[in-house]
Amino acid sequence: MNSILKSQNTSSLILRLGLAFVFLYAAVAALMHPLEWTGFLPGFLTKIFDPVLLLRLIAAFEIILGLGLLSGKCTKYVAALAAMTLAGIILTNLNQLIVTFRDVGLLCAALALVFLED
């Protein structure tokens, strides 16, 4: 039983670190070079909001997600929020699946973390 718990803790840590890196990297990159990222925003949102402002808001949200994953607190809920975020990214960027196909794997990692946590 102890080795199962140790394995789950290690798996959770690896998933949390990997997902946190992705969200934190995307947030920092978007803040540093917003014009390189505006093309990934859904058109219907850029018609309503300034793209750079929208990117800043999304980056702030991604930083919160990344830090939440790193903290290890409420992991199941943070991972569920990460999964919903990734699903939204995929669904709103189906026309750019050549790039966002990677997000499918990240979505699966987030879902695995949801089900791994008690």
C-alpha positions in Angstrom: 0.0 0.0 0.0 2.8 2.4 0.9 4.5 2.0 -2.5 1.1 2.7 -4.3 0.8 6.0 -2.3 4.4 6.9 -3.1 3.8 6.2 -6.8 0.7 8.3 -6.8 2.5 11.2 -5.1 5.4 11.0 -7.6 3.0 10.8 -10.5 1.0 13.8 -9.2 4.2 15.8 -8.7 5.4 15.1 -12.2 2.1 16.0 -13.7 1.8 19.2 -11.6 5.3 20.3 -12.5 4.8 19.7 -16.2 1.4 21.4 -16.4 2.6 24.3 -14.2 5.6 24.9 -16.6 3.3 25.0 -19.6 0.9 27.6 -18.1 3.7 29.7 -16.6 5.8 29.7 -19.8 2.8 30.6 -21.9 1.9 33.5 -19.5 5.4 34.9 -19.4 5.9 34.6 -23.2 2.5 36.3 -23.8 3.4 39.1 -21.5 6.8 39.6 -23.0 5.8 39.3 -26.7 2.0 39.8 -26.9 1.9 40.4 -30.6 3.2 36.9 -31.2 0.3 35.4 -29.3 -2.7 37.5 -30.4 -3.2 35.2 -33.4 -4.2 32.4 -31.1 -7.1 34.4 -29.6 -10.5 33.6 -30.9 -11.7 36.2 -33.4 -15.0 36.7 -31.7 -13.2 37.8 -28.5 -10.8 40.2 -30.3 -13.8 41.9 -31.8 -15.0 42.7 -28.3 -11.8 43.2 -26.4 -8.4 44.7 -27.1 -6.2 41.7 -27.9 -3.2 42.8 -25.7 -5.5 43.5 -22.7 -7.1 40.1 -23.3 -3.7 38.4 -23.4 -2.7 40.1 -20.1 -5.9 38.9 -18.4 -5.4 35.3 -19.8 -1.7 35.5 -18.7 -2.7 36.5 -15.2 -5.2 33.6 -15.1 -2.5 31.2 -16.4 0.0 32.4 -13.7 -2.7 31.6 -11.0 -3.2 28.2 -12.5 0.5 27.5 -12.7 1.1 28.6 -9.1 -1.9 26.6 -8.0 -0.5 23.5 -9.6 2.9 24.1 -8.0 1.4 24.6 -4.5 -0.2 21.2 -4.5 -3.2 22.6 -2.7 -6.7 21.8 -4.0 -4.9 20.0 -6.8 -8.0 18.2 -8.0 -9.9 21.5 -8.5 -7.0 23.3 -10.0 -6.3 20.5 -12.4 -10.0 20.4 -13.4 -9.8 24.2 -14.1 -6.6 23.6 -16.1 -8.4 20.8 -18.1 -11.4 23.1 -18.8 -9.0 25.9 -19.9 -7.2 23.5 -22.3 -10.5 22.2 -23.7 -11.5 25.8 -24.3 -8.2 26.5 -26.1 -8.6 23.5 -28.3 -12.3 24.2 -29.1 -11.7 27.8 -30.0 -8.6 27.0 -32.1 -9.8 24.1 -34.1 -8.6 25.9 -37.2 -5.1 25.9 -35.8 -4.9 22.3 -34.8 -1.5 22.1 -36.5 -0.3 23.9 -33.4 -2.9 23.1 -30.7 -2.8 19.4 -31.2 -0.3 19.4 -28.4 -2.9 20.7 -26.1 -4.9 17.5 -26.4 -2.0 15.7 -24.6 -1.9 18.4 -22.0 -5.7 18.1 -21.5 -5.3 14.4 -20.9 -2.5 15.1 -18.4 -4.7 17.5 -16.6 -7.6 15.0 -16.5 -5.2 12.3 -15.3 -4.2 14.6 -12.4 -7.9 15.2 -11.6 -8.6 11.4 -11.3 -5.3 10.7 -9.6 -6.1 13.1 -6.7 -8.5 12.1 -4.0 
